[in-house]
Amino acid sequence: MRKKVIAGNWKMNKTLAEAVQFVEDTKNRIPANDQVEAVVCAPFLFLPALVEKAKGTDLHIAAQNMHFEASGAFTGEVSPGMLKDAGVTYVVLGHSERRAYFAETDETVNKKTHAAFNVGLTPIVCVGETLEQRENNETMDHVEAQVKRAIAGLSDEQVKQVIIAYEPIWAIGTGKTATSEQANEVCTHIRKVVKANVSEAVADSVRIQYGGSVKPANVKELLLRSDIDGALVGGASLEADSFLQLVEAGVNE
Ligand SMILES: O=C(CO)COP(=O)(O)O
């Protein structure tokens, strides 16, 4: 059985006080279980305080980005080692907003994925098509190319540990969720790509999330699908109760 991952991506939201309060409100309410990992992906500034607050609980703290270099003259950047040192365990890489607004490319995503493993962070690698690509029937080819480039050069064991988040760009923050069938179709394709490029055993183990307007009302249907192993959630992860409902849906599914 693949353990599901429900990750809340807060993006650029909350104050430090609000972030700490969220962890206070949720950390002891994650149901004890072996079916779901609960993760919040927070802005850099909040990470040490949230790690401290969540210590000894089932809530995991993630970063939303990082640089691929270990150190150096990269003003404004945060290194993989800094995240590891802060006690962070996961890092989101290649989110479509970073690709669109901050010149993230498949090449930098690949470098960052390697860099994450070098320090022992679990990467959550985002892929997904634009509306135009979907309308032109380019979804599968585009996502396939993104996945192949992201995992290039990783060992089989590392690919097994990567979490792949399929987030169709047209479904992010728009209220337009992909139907569970559309979402699963692409997640199934991603698993086939891993099988063809790595191995069947790795493909069977790799976890693939769906993201894009996921909320308590639609998460169950998504999680019931054969190849969807969790969700990467923006808006609906900002409130403690809503986040907990998403986690509980995974546990009860
Ligand atoms: O981008 C997302 C998560 O990374 C999805 O955001 P929404 O859930 O707000 O659509």
The ligand as an SDF file (V2000), in Angstrom:
LIG
                    3D

 10  9  0  0  0  0  0  0  0  0999 V2000
   -1.1410   25.1820   -6.3610 O   0  0  0  0  0  0  0  0  0  0  0  0
   -1.7670   24.4720   -5.5920 C   0  0  0  0  0  0  0  0  0  0  0  0
   -1.0840   23.7080   -4.5420 C   0  0  0  0  0  0  0  0  0  0  0  0
    0.3000   23.7110   -4.7420 O   0  0  0  0  0  0  0  0  0  0  0  0
   -3.2390   24.3790   -5.6650 C   0  0  0  0  0  0  0  0  0  0  0  0
   -3.7800   25.5440   -5.1890 O   0  0  0  0  0  0  0  0  0  0  0  0
   -5.3830   25.6010   -4.9080 P   0  0  0  0  0  0  0  0  0  0  0  0
   -5.6830   24.4070   -4.0630 O   0  0  0  0  0  0  0  0  0  0  0  0
   -5.5770   26.9070   -4.2000 O   0  0  0  0  0  0  0  0  0  0  0  0
   -6.0260   25.5080   -6.2540 O   0  0  0  0  0  0  0  0  0  0  0  0
  1  2  2  0
  2  3  1  0
  2  5  1  0
  3  4  1  0
  5  6  1  0
  6  7  1  0
  7  8  2  0
  7  9  1  0
  7 10  1  0
M  END
$$$$
